[in-house]
Amino acid sequence: MAITVGLKNEMKLKTGAEHSAQKFFHGVPDVFGTPFLGGLFEGVSAALMASHLGPGEQSVGISMNLKHTAPTPLGMEVRAVTEVTAVEGRKVTFKVEGFDEKEKIGEAVHERFIINAEKFNQRVEAKKS
């Protein structure tokens, strides 16, 4: 099944202490951290692609323009919604939005690229030597 413009996916995450911005720097508020929002956005988009990839294919993130616009207290559920906005060969572009239980908390334009897993892993191994 091909990846086409308009495909959507949604993912939810119950935030906890392990998602605190303080995991990255102690001098910031103890709220849902921006890196975790970015990870959720990447995850929801990768999951959408995974069900449409062929044998031996995977996807990797290649860019994300993320805006984290509102704080989320730890303990709240966060929901990410992604939608395919463009498909150019092996590059897929998404519009992603995040919401907590009260409001929209962020948005991003995220790009992923379809790779051949075997070739990719060979390249990673070659880099080690």
Secondary structure per residue as TSV (DSSP state, phi and psi in degrees):
chain	resnum	aa	ss	phi	psi
A	1	M	-	360.0	128.6
A	2	A	-	-78.4	151.9
A	3	I	-	-83.1	125.0
A	4	T	-	-130.4	155.3
A	5	V	T	-56.7	136.2
A	6	G	T	101.8	-16.9
A	7	L	-	-61.1	140.9
A	8	K	E	-130.4	156.2
A	9	N	E	-149.2	156.3
A	10	E	E	-137.6	145.5
A	11	M	E	-143.6	143.0
A	12	K	E	-118.4	151.5
A	13	L	E	-141.7	126.3
A	14	K	E	-84.7	113.7
A	15	T	-	-74.5	149.4
A	16	G	-	-147.7	-175.0
A	17	A	G	-55.4	-31.4
A	18	E	G	-69.3	-9.9
A	19	H	G	-104.6	12.4
A	20	S	B	-69.8	142.6
A	21	A	G	-59.7	-24.3
A	22	Q	G	-69.6	-10.1
A	23	K	G	-67.2	-19.1
A	24	F	T	-105.7	-29.1
A	25	F	-	-161.7	128.3
A	26	H	T	-69.2	-22.1
A	27	G	T	-90.7	30.7
A	28	V	S	-126.0	166.0
A	29	P	-	-61.4	152.0
A	30	D	S	-88.3	72.8
A	31	V	B	-132.0	175.2
A	32	F	B	-56.9	121.9
A	33	G	-	-80.9	145.9
A	34	T	H	-56.6	-40.9
A	35	P	H	-60.6	-32.1
A	36	F	H	-73.5	-33.9
A	37	L	H	-63.9	-44.4
A	38	G	H	-60.4	-40.8
A	39	G	H	-64.2	-40.0
A	40	L	H	-64.2	-42.5
A	41	F	H	-62.3	-41.2
A	42	E	H	-66.2	-42.4
A	43	G	H	-63.2	-44.2
A	44	V	H	-65.7	-34.2
A	45	S	H	-75.5	-41.7
A	46	A	H	-63.2	-39.5
A	47	A	H	-63.7	-39.2
A	48	L	H	-61.0	-45.2
A	49	M	H	-68.4	-37.6
A	50	A	H	-54.4	-38.7
A	51	S	T	-75.4	-5.5
A	52	H	T	-114.4	2.5
A	53	L	-	-90.1	153.9
A	54	G	-	-84.8	174.5
A	55	P	T	-57.0	133.4
A	56	G	T	81.1	0.2
A	57	E	E	-101.8	146.4
A	58	Q	E	-139.6	176.1
A	59	S	E	-125.4	151.4
A	60	V	E	-129.0	146.3
A	61	G	E	-75.9	138.2
A	62	I	E	-120.6	-17.2
A	63	S	E	-164.7	154.7
A	64	M	E	-153.1	124.1
A	65	N	E	-105.2	98.2
A	66	L	E	-107.4	135.2
A	67	K	E	-120.5	119.0
A	68	H	E	-102.9	104.4
A	69	T	-	-103.3	-9.3
A	70	A	S	-153.1	144.5
A	71	P	-	-77.4	152.0
A	72	T	-	-126.2	121.2
A	73	P	B	-64.2	142.7
A	74	L	T	-63.0	141.7
A	75	G	T	105.1	-20.2
A	76	M	S	-79.9	155.6
A	77	E	E	-87.0	139.0
A	78	V	E	-115.7	140.3
A	79	R	E	-123.7	132.0
A	80	A	E	-114.8	135.4
A	81	V	E	-123.9	125.2
A	82	T	E	-119.0	148.5
A	83	E	E	-140.8	133.4
A	84	V	E	-70.9	125.2
A	85	T	E	-110.5	-17.7
A	86	A	E	-159.4	145.7
A	87	V	E	-131.4	116.8
A	88	E	E	-126.2	93.8
A	89	G	T	63.8	-120.0
A	90	R	T	-92.8	-0.4
A	91	K	E	-96.2	129.6
A	92	V	E	-121.3	130.9
A	93	T	E	-110.6	139.3
A	94	F	E	-124.8	148.3
A	95	K	E	-103.9	124.1
A	96	V	E	-123.4	137.6
A	97	E	E	-128.2	146.2
A	98	G	E	-121.1	144.6
A	99	F	E	-137.6	142.1
A	100	D	-	-101.3	-165.3
A	101	E	S	-71.4	-10.2
A	102	K	S	-115.6	-33.0
A	103	E	S	-163.0	172.6
A	104	K	E	-70.3	133.6
A	105	I	E	-116.1	-9.4
A	106	G	E	178.9	170.6
A	107	E	E	-155.4	159.9
A	108	A	E	-156.4	156.3
A	109	V	E	-107.1	123.3
A	110	H	E	-125.6	136.0
A	111	E	E	-117.7	138.0
A	112	R	E	-128.7	155.6
A	113	F	E	-127.1	135.8
A	114	I	E	-81.5	128.1
A	115	I	E	-121.4	160.1
A	116	N	E	-86.8	114.7
A	117	A	H	-59.4	-41.4
A	118	E	H	-63.3	-48.6
A	119	K	H	-62.8	-41.1
A	120	F	H	-61.1	-47.6
A	121	N	H	-66.0	-34.1
A	122	Q	H	-63.2	-40.7
A	123	R	H	-65.0	-40.3
A	124	V	H	-63.5	-45.7
A	125	E	H	-62.6	-40.7
A	126	A	H	-62.9	-30.4
A	127	K	H	-70.1	-23.9
A	128	K	H	-73.0	-23.2
A	129	S	-	-100.1	360.0
